[in-house]
Amino acid sequence: MAEDFDEHPRFGEAVSRGYIMVKGEKVNLMRDVVAGVYYLPHDGERYDYYCPSCHVDHWPDAEDEAVGYDYELRREVRLHDLDERGRLLLERGKCVYCGEDAPYMLLSVRELEADEALSSGGQARTTA
C-alpha cells in the first residue's frame, strides 16, 4: 500500500485520489477526515494537520518512513510552543502558519489541551 504514496508524495494528489496512507492503512479523506477531525497525536504533545491553503502537513519522521512519505513541507503543532496569536488562530480553525481557514483539519485549543492532559495524566489548562 505504501508504494502508492511513493508515486504521489504530495498531499494534493492524495486529495484527488480520496485517501492517504497512515501506518500502512488507507484513510478515506471524505469519510474519515472531513466527516470528523483527523489528527495524529504523537508523544502527547505534537498535533499534526493539513492546511489546504499553504499545503503544510506533516507527521513524525518514523511514520513518514513507514508509509513512504517524503514531503518538502513539514510542520507540526506543539501546543505548549504556541503563542497567544497561534492559539487564537488554532481555536478559530485557522492555520497557525498562514492564517487561512483550515477548519476540517484542526482541533480546537480546548480539545488539544484535554487530550494533552489525558496523555500526560495531568489537568487540562483552560483558555479564556
VENNOR-V560468 format. One record per residue. N is the residue number from 1. OMEGA is omega in whole degrees, -180 to 180 (* if undefined). D_CENTER is the distance of its C-alpha to the mean C-alpha in Angstrom with 1 decimal. Layout:
BEGIN
N:OMEGA:D_CENTER, N:OMEGA:D_CENTER
END
This chain:
BEGIN
1:-178:20.9, 2:-179:19.0, 3:178:21.8, 4:-174:20.7, 5:176:17.6, 6:180:19.8, 7:-177:21.6, 8:-174:18.7, 9:-179:16.2, 10:-175:14.8, 11:-180:12.1, 12:178:14.6, 13:177:17.0, 14:178:14.8, 15:180:14.5, 16:177:18.3, 17:178:18.7, 18:177:16.7, 19:172:14.7, 20:178:12.5, 21:178:13.5, 22:-179:11.9, 23:177:14.4, 24:-180:17.1, 25:177:16.6, 26:172:16.0, 27:-179:13.3, 28:-174:14.9, 29:-176:12.8, 30:-177:15.5, 31:-171:16.1, 32:-178:13.0, 33:-174:10.4, 34:-179:12.6, 35:177:15.0, 36:178:12.6, 37:-176:9.2, 38:175:6.8, 39:179:4.5, 40:176:6.1, 41:179:8.4, 42:-180:10.5, 43:177:13.9, 44:-178:13.4, 45:-178:12.0, 46:-179:8.8, 47:-171:5.5, 48:-177:2.6, 49:177:1.8, 50:177:5.3, 51:-179:8.4, 52:-179:11.5, 53:-178:13.8, 54:175:13.3, 55:176:11.4, 56:176:9.1, 57:179:6.4, 58:159:6.6, 59:-166:7.0, 60:-176:10.5, 61:-179:13.6, 62:179:15.4, 63:175:13.1, 64:-178:13.1, 65:-177:16.9, 66:-178:17.1, 67:173:15.8, 68:179:17.2, 69:173:14.5, 70:-176:15.9, 71:175:13.7, 72:-179:15.6, 73:-178:12.8, 74:179:10.6, 75:173:8.8, 76:179:7.2, 77:171:7.8, 78:-172:10.9, 79:-176:12.2, 80:178:15.8, 81:-177:15.7, 82:173:14.9, 83:-177:18.3, 84:178:19.5, 85:180:18.5, 86:179:14.9, 87:179:15.1, 88:178:16.9, 89:-178:14.6, 90:-179:11.6, 91:180:14.1, 92:178:15.4, 93:179:12.2, 94:180:12.4, 95:-179:10.5, 96:180:11.6, 97:-177:12.7, 98:177:14.7, 99:-180:15.3, 100:-180:15.1, 101:174:14.0, 102:-168:10.5, 103:-173:11.3, 104:179:10.1, 105:-177:6.3, 106:172:6.8, 107:176:8.8, 108:178:12.1, 109:-179:13.3, 110:178:15.7, 111:179:13.4, 112:-179:11.5, 113:179:15.0, 114:180:16.5, 115:179:14.1, 116:180:14.7, 117:179:18.4, 118:-177:18.6, 119:180:17.2, 120:-180:19.6, 121:-179:22.4, 122:179:22.9, 123:177:23.0, 124:173:20.3, 125:178:20.9, 126:178:21.7, 127:-178:21.1, 128:*:23.9
END
